[in-house]
């Protein structure tokens, strides 16, 4: 899967996701650090990348309707230290079929994983 990591996630995840076979780039690597969320979103979409962020600006499912984009995962942890973010994301991605998340709106919290998939066409 092609993934873009937002600047608010540990850089250590890049190599780990690469080891899992994902094509990963990051907001800092692209020179998008500090840029508006719309720039980050447009870059992810232009590159066909699934965006992983803890930025709540990406958490509105009405704005990011499943099936209208390449996918987004928003991390919402109670105590989002770098270590806890990395551990929760690693545990989830190692045990889930993330390849099926393209076009989905995903929210990952301390205890839950919610995956909203695109509606089936009639």
C-alpha positions in Angstrom: 0.0 0.0 0.0 1.2 3.5 -0.7 1.2 5.5 2.6 1.9 9.1 3.6 2.8 9.7 7.2 1.9 13.1 8.6 4.5 15.1 10.5 2.9 14.4 13.8 3.9 10.7 13.7 7.1 9.1 14.8 9.7 8.9 11.9 10.6 5.4 13.1 7.4 4.1 11.6 8.7 4.8 8.1 11.3 2.0 8.1 8.9 -0.5 9.9 6.1 0.1 7.3 8.7 -0.3 4.6 9.7 -3.7 6.0 6.0 -4.7 5.8 6.2 -4.0 2.1 4.5 -0.6 2.1 5.7 2.3 -0.1 6.0 5.1 2.5 6.7 8.7 2.3 6.4 11.4 4.9 5.3 15.0 5.1 8.8 16.1 6.4 10.6 14.2 3.6 8.4 16.1 1.0 9.1 19.5 2.5 5.4 19.9 3.6 6.2 20.4 7.3 4.1 23.2 8.7 2.0 23.5 5.5 -1.8 23.7 5.7 -3.7 20.4 6.0 -5.2 21.0 2.5 -1.7 20.9 1.0 -0.9 17.6 2.8 -4.2 16.1 1.8 -3.8 17.2 -1.9 -0.3 15.8 -2.0 -1.5 12.4 -0.6 -4.3 12.3 -3.1 -2.2 13.3 -6.0 0.2 10.5 -5.2 -2.5 7.9 -4.5 -1.4 7.6 -0.9 -3.3 6.5 2.2 -2.8 9.2 4.8 -2.0 8.4 8.4 -2.3 11.3 10.9 -3.3 12.3 14.3 -4.5 15.6 13.1 -8.2 16.0 14.0 -8.8 18.2 11.0 -8.9 14.8 9.1 -11.5 13.3 11.5 -14.8 14.4 9.9 -16.3 11.5 8.0 -18.7 14.0 6.3 -15.8 15.8 4.8 -13.8 12.7 4.0 -16.5 10.4 2.7 -15.3 6.9 2.2 -14.8 6.2 -1.5 -14.0 9.8 -2.5 -10.3 9.6 -1.6 -7.4 7.1 -1.3 -8.0 6.6 2.4 -7.2 8.1 5.8 -6.4 6.8 9.2 -6.8 9.1 12.2 -5.1 8.1 15.4 -6.9 9.3 18.6 -5.0 8.1 21.6 -5.6 9.4 25.1 -1.8 9.8 25.8 -0.2 10.1 22.3 3.5 9.8 23.1 5.7 8.8 20.2 6.2 5.4 21.9 2.5 4.8 22.4 1.6 6.0 18.9 4.1 3.7 17.3 3.1 0.7 19.5 -0.7 1.1 18.8 -0.2 1.6 15.1 2.2 -1.4 14.9 -0.1 -3.7 16.8 -3.0 -2.7 14.5 -1.2 -2.8 11.2 0.4 -6.1 12.0 -2.9 -7.8 12.7 -5.2 -6.2 10.1 -5.6 -6.5 6.4 -4.7 -2.9 5.6 -4.6 -3.5 1.9 -8.5 -3.5 2.1 -8.5 0.0 3.6 -8.0 1.9 0.3 -10.7 4.6 0.1 -11.7 4.0 3.7 -12.1 6.3 6.6 -10.4 4.7 9.6 -10.2 5.8 13.2 -7.9 4.1 15.7 -8.2 4.8 19.4 -6.8 3.2 22.5 -9.4 0.5 22.5 -11.2 0.6 19.1 -10.6 0.3 15.4 -13.4 1.7 13.2 -13.2 1.2 9.5 -15.8 3.0 7.4 -15.8 1.5 3.9 -17.2 3.0 0.7 -20.8 2.3 0.1 -21.5 -0.4 -2.5 -22.8 0.9 -5.8 -26.3 -0.2 -6.8 
